[in-house]
Amino acid sequence: MEPITKITKGSAGEALADAGGQRSLFRREIERALDRAMGVFEGARLGAIGALDVPEWPALDVTEDEKAVTYRVDVPGLGPKDVDVEVSGDWLSIRGTRSEEHEVGNGRGRRERFIGSFSRSVILPADADGEKVEATYDKGVLTVTAPKVAGKGPKRVAVKTA
């Protein structure tokens, strides 16, 4: 058994102390791990190193060209009447509910599919026309298109020297 030695300045102990010298790297790592673990319960995503990822549901893809911004949302098992699309100011909101399916049987089971209400909201670009947003539904995919207004988008401002 080795004797306990005092850690002095310039040794490995200095590397373990943070800028304030009050918390060690070990303590910070424990706090980060607890924050990540608690974030899972709050529906937050973990970083690239954290293997666990809790994505938002439903998945949302955004594409944009010179004419429109298009949002595609996978909502399998739902119909057009199960999904609400709303534009309020600059916000586009998509909401819906997937009901629980009851299966008759005495066996055990496991459920991984999402059941319950969902809501996704995004800010429309400055040049999108919220008054002309259209939504279509086909084969479990909701497509929401917001046409752009020519000349309404962001403009570049030249920076001059003083």
Secondary structure as UniProt FT lines:
FT   TURN            9..10
FT   HELIX           12..16
FT   TURN            19..20
FT   HELIX           25..41
FT   TURN            42..43
FT   STRAND          60..64
FT   STRAND          68..74
FT   TURN            76..77
FT   HELIX           80..82
FT   STRAND          83..88
FT   TURN            89..90
FT   STRAND          91..98
FT   STRAND          116..123
FT   TURN            126..127
FT   HELIX           130..132
FT   STRAND          134..138
FT   TURN            139..140
FT   STRAND          141..148
FT   TURN            150..151
//
